[in-house]
Amino acid sequence: MSRNKETPMASLSEVNASIDVTKTGSTGRKLFAFLGPAYLVSVGYMDPGNWATDLAGGSQFGYTLIWVLLMSNLIALLLQSLSARLGIVRGRDLAQASREIYPPFVNMYLYILAEIAIAACDLAEVLGMAIGLQLLFGLPLAWGVTITVLDTFLLLFLLNSGMRKVEAFIISLVTIIGMCFLSEMFFAKPNPAEIVKGFLPSIPNDTALYIAIGIIGATVMPHNLYLHSSLVQTRKFLRTPVEIKKAIRYNILDSTIALNLAFFVNAAILILAASTFFTNGLFEVAEIQDAHKLLAPMLGTQWAPVLFAVALIASGQSSTITGTLAGQIVMEGYLNLRIAPWIRRLLTRSIAIIPALLTINIMGEGATGELLILSQVILSLQLGFAIIPLIHFVSDREKMGQFVVKNYIKVLAWISATIIVGLNAKLVAGTLIDWISAPGESISVLKIAVVAIAVLTGIVLLYITFHPFFSRRKKYTEPLPHGTFSELTSIIPEKYKRIAITVDFSNMDKRTISHALSQGGKEAEYLIVHVVETAGAFAFGKDIRDFETESDEKNLKMYSENLLTMGYKCSTAIGYGRPKIAIVEKVKEFNADMLVMGAHGHKALKDILLGTTVDAVRHALKIPVLVVR
């Protein structure tokens, strides 16, 4: 369902402000209530894409690139705290804030880039999960990739149980990953002195630069900036300056704990590769499968590869959940468009599965490591388009008020953005020059198109960078999510003349009919609607004459006669097949001006299998729909 630009829906509306922290008493309890969003964000910093870049960096360059991990983590902590600040202070996620500022073309371009980043992230998760299943159970990689479609429904189950359950599930997976690598470090016995040397900045060659950019892209993920600005809005707190300040402080602490844990996991993977492979002269272990195979003989224990595979599966599963949420936030924020979560998930997963299966079938399973690293480089290339708008938004005193970021924070943020964009520009320029000037290669339409896209992307990046400096400054008015106040004068009660009522011959019928009668009284006309959902009804429609259909018709007639004897004007209608279609047809035929429905009460699995009838009917009709529980 689309909406106009002036009335944006709440970010992740199904869980927005769903955790009330106003009722918590002590500081400790309030802090605990705020903890959680950063852990969902942190799993993106330890997903299977990180594993590939960390393994490649550790096996090829030893401990040399640990400083890149540390720098990436510090940048991530800074940017995630800014993202949380935006969501807390303005009640906007990053995509919504962008949509309010930039023109439609720029927003669409930013949306496409964000979707590419999420697809690249999901590609890493698909491959990571598939590799983990292969290592643990011996499944072919193509089978594992296909099986990952099934986790589409996991997030739907968790969200139905509340945001706290989602956070608890993610934290349990993060704990599994951390414990696995703590054990790996015990087996590996790395050299502490060499680890310390790794914190001295150096880039040995162009290959190290490529891997370093991959590490940055794997660590500072663009979709996490969208995600964090939305997740902090799941907390309901008093919108006073004091409470907003506390919320910012608690979320910075949440981010510090969660992202330091992510740094430990990433550093552990790189150190494991350096101490196990690099020190033994195995410089080309970039494939996760190779690392898994060599861990047992190198470390002298069969537990090492098992723990490695378990952590990989936990990493892939946790990351796929947060990737789904990020995709929903980006689509709703930029397009103000919401589709069913399971459709959104299937679309994202399909985009990731297709290149994974093509790579496996064409280039073989051995190419998955290169594909994982490429996915992280793609993520890094998208970073500037999320970071630069974020810095502008939290630096805007007019919109942020007293919570605008301090000048030294702005300087650090712009230094981070400059480093990331500069490294990416160097990589893109070098790659394009090498490709175009390769011996024997002629200028083709494809090359011209690629260069044109690169130039257009650069222009968009420059536009969002300098937009605040050349755009006309209008007096800012905070958009209201539900329009503006209209004065209430004389209220004339609505009189409904034709009321449709749905029944399913359950205990809800009496309440549903009672509410309907209270809306119209004896002056209105009523239509009682029931839909037969048997297999025969789906196949034969109104021609079906089975026992259930005849029984339903009899019960429907009894309801009608009962109301007629009470003095109400009543008729009946029976539909066949899918309720969400049949109900709408009968209501429109009756020309009803109101519909009263009983809530079915089922959720989770039944919602997926049977569909959400109330929502589908409500969106298909233009009359008031009263849902009785």
MOJOBEL-V751764 format. One record per residue. N is the residue number from 1. D_LAST is the distance of its C-alpha to the last C-alpha in Angstrom with 1 decimal. Layout:
N/D_LAST
N/D_LAST
//
This chain:
1/24.2
2/27.2
3/27.6
4/30.7
5/32.8
6/32.1
7/28.4
8/28.0
9/24.7
10/24.3
11/26.2
12/24.0
13/21.0
14/18.5
15/20.3
16/22.2
17/22.5
18/20.2
19/22.8
20/23.5
21/27.3
22/27.7
23/26.8
24/29.6
25/32.8
26/36.0
27/37.4
28/37.2
29/33.5
30/32.9
31/35.1
32/33.3
33/29.9
34/31.6
35/33.2
36/31.7
37/31.8
38/35.6
39/35.3
40/33.2
41/35.9
42/38.7
43/38.0
44/39.1
45/42.4
46/43.0
47/41.8
48/44.1
49/45.8
50/47.1
51/48.5
52/50.6
53/52.0
54/52.7
55/54.4
56/56.5
57/57.5
58/58.3
59/60.3
60/62.3
61/62.9
62/62.4
63/61.1
64/62.2
65/58.7
66/56.9
67/57.5
68/55.5
69/52.5
70/53.0
71/53.4
72/50.3
73/48.3
74/49.6
75/48.8
76/45.3
77/44.7
78/45.9
79/43.9
80/40.6
81/41.0
82/41.5
83/38.4
84/36.4
85/38.0
86/37.0
87/33.3
88/33.3
89/35.4
90/34.3
91/30.8
92/32.0
93/32.6
94/36.0
95/35.1
96/33.3
97/36.4
98/38.7
99/36.9
100/37.4
101/41.1
102/42.6
103/43.3
104/41.3
105/44.1
106/44.3
107/40.6
108/40.5
109/43.5
110/41.9
111/38.7
112/40.8
113/42.7
114/39.6
115/38.3
116/41.7
117/41.6
118/38.2
119/39.5
120/42.6
121/40.7
122/38.5
123/41.8
124/43.1
125/39.9
126/40.2
127/43.8
128/43.4
129/40.8
130/43.0
131/46.1
132/44.5
133/43.4
134/46.9
135/48.6
136/46.6
137/46.2
138/48.9
139/46.5
140/48.2
141/47.1
142/45.8
143/43.6
144/42.2
145/41.5
146/39.6
147/37.6
148/36.3
149/34.0
150/31.8
151/30.9
152/29.0
153/25.8
154/26.5
155/25.3
156/21.9
157/21.4
158/22.6
159/20.7
160/17.4
161/18.7
162/19.6
163/22.9
164/24.6
165/24.4
166/26.0
167/28.7
168/29.4
169/29.8
170/32.2
171/34.1
172/34.7
173/36.1
174/38.3
175/39.5
176/40.5
177/42.4
178/44.2
179/45.2
180/46.6
181/48.8
182/49.9
183/51.3
184/52.8
185/54.7
186/56.0
187/57.4
188/58.7
189/60.7
190/61.0
191/64.0
192/62.9
193/65.8
194/64.9
195/61.3
196/62.5
197/64.8
198/61.8
199/60.5
200/63.5
201/62.5
202/64.3
203/63.7
204/66.4
205/66.1
206/64.0
207/62.2
208/61.2
209/60.0
210/57.8
211/56.3
212/55.9
213/54.0
214/51.8
215/51.2
216/50.2
217/47.9
218/46.4
219/46.0
220/45.1
221/42.4
222/41.3
223/37.7
224/37.4
225/38.2
226/35.3
227/33.1
228/34.1
229/33.6
230/30.0
231/29.2
232/30.5
233/27.7
234/25.1
235/26.4
236/25.3
237/28.3
238/30.0
239/31.7
240/35.0
241/38.3
242/38.7
243/35.3
244/35.7
245/39.1
246/37.7
247/35.1
248/37.9
249/40.1
250/37.5
251/36.8
252/40.5
253/40.9
254/38.0
255/39.8
256/43.1
257/42.1
258/40.1
259/42.8
260/45.7
261/44.1
262/43.9
263/47.6
264/48.6
265/47.1
266/48.8
267/52.1
268/51.9
269/51.7
270/54.6
271/56.7
272/56.0
273/57.4
274/60.3
275/61.4
276/60.9
277/61.9
278/63.8
279/66.1
280/67.0
281/67.8
282/64.8
283/64.1
284/62.1
285/59.1
286/56.4
287/54.4
288/51.7
289/52.8
290/56.4
291/55.4
292/53.5
293/56.4
294/59.0
295/57.2
296/58.2
297/61.9
298/62.1
299/60.3
300/61.5
301/58.1
302/55.8
303/52.8
304/53.2
305/52.1
306/49.2
307/47.8
308/48.5
309/46.4
310/43.5
311/43.4
312/43.6
313/40.5
314/38.5
315/39.8
316/38.8
317/35.3
318/34.5
319/36.0
320/34.0
321/30.7
322/32.0
323/33.6
324/30.3
325/28.8
326/32.0
327/31.9
328/28.4
329/29.7
330/32.9
331/31.3
332/28.7
333/31.3
334/34.3
335/32.7
336/29.5
337/28.0
338/25.1
339/24.9
340/22.8
341/23.9
342/25.1
343/27.2
344/28.6
345/29.5
346/31.2
347/33.2
348/34.5
349/35.3
350/37.1
351/39.2
352/40.3
353/40.8
354/43.1
355/45.9
356/45.6
357/46.2
358/49.0
359/50.7
360/50.6
361/51.9
362/54.6
363/55.8
364/54.9
365/52.8
366/55.4
367/54.3
368/50.9
369/52.3
370/53.7
371/50.5
372/48.6
373/51.1
374/51.0
375/47.2
376/47.7
377/50.4
378/48.1
379/45.6
380/48.4
381/49.4
382/46.0
383/46.1
384/48.0
385/45.4
386/42.7
387/45.0
388/46.9
389/44.0
390/42.4
391/45.7
392/45.9
393/42.4
394/42.9
395/46.4
396/45.4
397/45.9
398/44.5
399/41.0
400/41.1
401/42.8
402/44.1
403/42.4
404/44.6
405/46.4
406/49.9
407/52.9
408/53.8
409/50.4
410/50.8
411/54.2
412/52.9
413/50.1
414/52.5
415/54.9
416/52.2
417/51.3
418/55.0
419/55.6
420/52.8
421/53.5
422/57.3
423/57.0
424/54.9
425/57.3
426/60.2
427/58.5
428/57.5
429/60.9
430/62.8
431/60.9
432/61.3
433/65.0
434/65.7
435/63.9
436/65.6
437/69.0
438/69.0
439/72.4
440/72.4
441/69.1
442/69.1
443/66.8
444/64.2
445/61.3
446/58.9
447/60.7
448/60.7
449/57.0
450/56.3
451/58.6
452/57.0
453/53.4
454/54.8
455/56.5
456/53.3
457/51.3
458/53.9
459/53.9
460/50.1
461/50.6
462/53.3
463/51.2
464/48.3
465/50.9
466/52.7
467/50.0
468/49.6
469/53.4
470/53.9
471/50.7
472/50.6
473/48.9
474/46.5
475/45.1
476/41.8
477/38.6
478/35.6
479/33.0
480/29.7
481/26.7
482/25.0
483/28.2
484/29.9
485/29.5
486/30.1
487/31.2
488/29.1
489/31.4
490/30.5
491/26.9
492/26.6
493/23.2
494/22.1
495/22.6
496/20.9
497/23.2
498/21.7
499/18.0
500/16.8
501/13.9
502/13.0
503/12.8
504/13.6
505/14.8
506/12.3
507/10.8
508/7.6
509/10.4
510/11.2
511/8.1
512/8.2
513/11.9
514/12.1
515/10.5
516/12.9
517/15.7
518/15.4
519/16.0
520/19.1
521/20.6
522/23.4
523/25.1
524/22.8
525/22.9
526/20.0
527/19.8
528/17.7
529/17.7
530/17.6
531/19.1
532/21.5
533/21.5
534/24.6
535/27.6
536/29.5
537/27.1
538/27.4
539/31.1
540/32.0
541/29.3
542/29.7
543/32.9
544/31.2
545/31.7
546/30.6
547/29.2
548/25.5
549/25.8
550/27.6
551/25.2
552/22.2
553/24.4
554/25.2
555/21.6
556/20.8
557/23.9
558/23.0
559/19.8
560/22.0
561/24.8
562/22.6
563/21.5
564/25.1
565/26.5
566/24.3
567/25.9
568/23.3
569/24.6
570/22.8
571/23.7
572/22.3
573/22.6
574/22.4
575/22.6
576/24.1
577/23.7
578/21.4
579/18.1
580/18.1
581/21.6
582/21.4
583/18.3
584/20.1
585/23.3
586/22.1
587/20.4
588/23.7
589/25.8
590/24.2
591/24.7
592/21.3
593/20.8
594/17.0
595/14.3
596/10.9
597/8.9
598/6.1
599/5.3
600/8.2
601/7.8
602/11.5
603/13.7
604/17.4
605/19.6
606/17.2
607/16.4
608/20.2
609/21.1
610/18.5
611/17.7
612/14.6
613/14.1
614/11.7
615/14.2
616/17.2
617/16.2
618/15.5
619/18.9
620/20.7
621/20.0
622/21.4
623/19.3
624/16.3
625/13.0
626/9.9
627/6.6
628/3.8
629/0.0
//
